[in-house]
Amino acid sequence: MAEKSGQLEKIEFIFYEDEANPGVGIKYKPAYNPTSFSVSHSSGYDPSKKTPEGDMNKKFTQLNPRSVSLELFFDGTNTSPTAGTVALGAGTSLTPDVMALGVNSVEGQIRTFLNLAYKINKTKHVPRFVQIGWGHFLLTGVLASANVTYKMFNPDGTPLRATMSITINESIPDKLWKPENMLLSPDLSKARIVEEGDTLPLLCYKEYEDASLYPKIAAVNNLKNYRKLKQGMELLFPPIDNLA
């Protein structure tokens, strides 16, 4: 990831409640950067549909949101040469158990992170979203899972070292995601601007390879006279399954 002044920048988590305003919320910087970090990419295919060319037996539908898996390290021995403390942004309300443990204790750091991620919004009834920023990498999503492994203890059982493996699934507001993934396909809604020489049967053939669908498209667009299309007007072509 990116470096600044010769030192590796700290990864930053921002927990926020409004999906439409990513990154506006409570900041959490762990004492240590992740010990591992991976990003998964995938595509969506519909096995029930076949492409007309080649031997592909599945039809591409979309690019799926990414997922990030990383492992955070927590140390309470104060022996690490790169020892640090967790940094919390304004607006953080520590729970009584964390205050009793100490925010920089191993258990305190872990509980603070989980409380920020899993606190349920009383109005929307969903947990917070989270934005990850590290160097040039940026992703917004939700915490899908968190698995804690304790590795060292005090004689009284207090954890001194632990790792937490977390997975965050990307979450993008519809208004940002759909335009990027809208494909020129008859199973997706789209709009066309009428150009000179266009006719409704011709446009239906271009969209669905079926010129006979023009009466249904005329009805969808409330056209009183489909024979007189005006150049520059916008026509909606819904998924072909919706025209049955």
N, C-alpha and C positions, 0 to 999 in steps of 0.2 A: 504494500500500500504506500501512500505518499509519505514523504519525509518533510520535516520542517525544522530548520536550524540544526540539521544533523541528527535530529531525534525522530523516531517513528511516532507519528501522530496517534493519539488515543482514539479508539473507536468510541462512537457516541450513539446512545439510544435516546430517542425522544418519544415519550408516551403521550398520546393525544386522544381526545374523545370525538372530535368532529372529522369524519372521513374527508369532507370537502376542504379542510384546512390542515393538510399534512405538515407535521413538524412544529405545530403550535401547541406546546404542552410542556411536560416536565422532562428535563434532561437527566440522563444517568450515564456517567462515565465510570466504567469499572476500573479497579486499581491496576489491572493488567490487561493487555490486549489478548485477543483469542489465541489459544494454542493451536487451533485448526480452524479453517474457514473454507466452505465450499458452496458453490452456487449451482443449482440444478435448473436445466432448461428442458422443455418438452413441447411436443406438438399434439394437437388433437386430431383424431381420425375417426370416421364413422364406418365401421366394418359392414354395415348394411347397404352401403352405397358403393358403386364401382365407377372408376373413371373411364371415359370412353377410349382413351389411348393407353397403349402399353399393357403391362401385366399387373398393374397396381390393383389390389383387391380391396383397398380402402380409400375413402375419399377424404382429403384434407379438409378440416373444418376451421381450425384456428391455431394460433400460437398461445399456449397456456401461460398463465402467470408463473413467475419463477419461485423457487424456494431456496432459502439459505439455511445451511446447517453450520453451527460453530460451537466451539467449546471454550467456556470461560474458566479461568483459574482463580481460586480464592485462597489467600494465604494469611494465616494469623500468627505466624511464628516470628515475624519481623527479622528473619534471617536472609531474605532474598536481597541481592544487591540492587534490584530494580523495584524495591518495595514502594508502594504508593497507597493512597487512600481513595475510596470511592468518592466521586464528585456528583452532587445532586443539585439540580437547578431550582430556581424559585418556585414556590407553590407545592413543594414536597411536604406531605403531612405524614410523619413517621407514626407507625402504630405503637401502642404501649409495649408490645413484646420486643420490637426492634429497639426502642429506647432503652429497655432494660438490658438487652444484649450488647448494645453499642453498635452504631451504624457501620463501623469499620471492622467489626468482628466477622468471622467467616459466615456464621449463621445470620447475622444482621444484614450483611451485603446480599445474601441470597434471598432472604425474606423481603427485603426492600424491592429487589428486582421483580419478584413474583407478585408482590402486592401492586406494584405499578402496572404490571402487564395484565393481571387478572381482575382488577377492580371493576365491578359491573356498573355501567352507567344506569342510574335509577330511572331515567326517562326512556332511553333507547333499549335498555335491558341487554346490552352487549358489553363485552370487555373493551378496554382501550385498544387503539391501534398503536403501532410502533414504527418509527422510522429509524433505519440504520444508516449512519454516515461514517465512512472510513476512507480517507483519501478521496479518490474520485468515485468511489462506489457509493451509490445511494439506492435505498429500497424502502418502500412503505408496505406494511402488511400487518399480520396478526400473529401472535405467539401460538403456534400449533402444539408444541410439546416442550417440556423441560424436564430433564432427568439429572438428578444430583447424585454424585458419588463422593462419599466422605473417605478421605485417605489417611488422615492422621488425627490423633485425639490427645487431649490432656488426660491425666490420670482420673479426673472426675467425669470424663466422657465428653467434654466440650470439644467440638471439632476444630482442628487447627489448620487443616487443608482440605480442599474439596474442588471438584470440577463439576460444571453444569453444562450438559450437552443440550442445546436448544435448536429448535427448528422454527423458522418464521416463514409463513406462506405469504407471498406477495398479494396485496389487495389494492386495486386501482379503481377509483370511482368510475361508474359507467360512462360519464360524460368525457372521460379521458381515454378509457380503454376501447370502447366500441368504434370510434372513428379510425383508430389505428389498425383494427382487425376486420373492418368491413371489407368483404371480398366481393368481386363481381361474379356473383353466383345466383342462380334462380331460387336458392333456398334462403336468401337473405333480402331484407327490404333495402331498397335504394331509390334514389331519385335521378331523373334524367332531365336535362334541359333540351327542349325541342329546338332542332336546328333546321335550316332551310332544306326543304325537300323531304323532311320526315313525315311519315304517316303512322297512324296508330297500329295498323297491322304490321308494318315494317319494324316498328320499335318492339312490338310483342315478339316478333320472330327473333330479333337480336337478343332479347332478354331471355326468352323461354324456348326458342326454336319452335314456336307454335303461333302462327299469325292469327289463328282462329280465336285466340283469347281476348281479342280487342274489345268485345262488348263488356267483358268483366272489368277490364282496365278502365274503360270509359265510365263504368258505374262507380269504381273506386275513386276516380278523380272528379266525379259529378260533371262529366262532359255532356252537354246537351247535343252537340254536333261534333262527333269524333272526326268527321271529314275535314273540318276546318281548324286545324291546330295552328296556334299562333307561335311564331318564332320567338324563343326566349322564355316561353312558359315552362313551368316545372311540373313534371308528372311523376307520381309515385307508383312504383312497381313492387308490390308486396311479395313475400315468399310464395312460390308456386303452389305449395300445399294449401295456402289460404284461399286459393281461387277455385278450389274444387266445389 
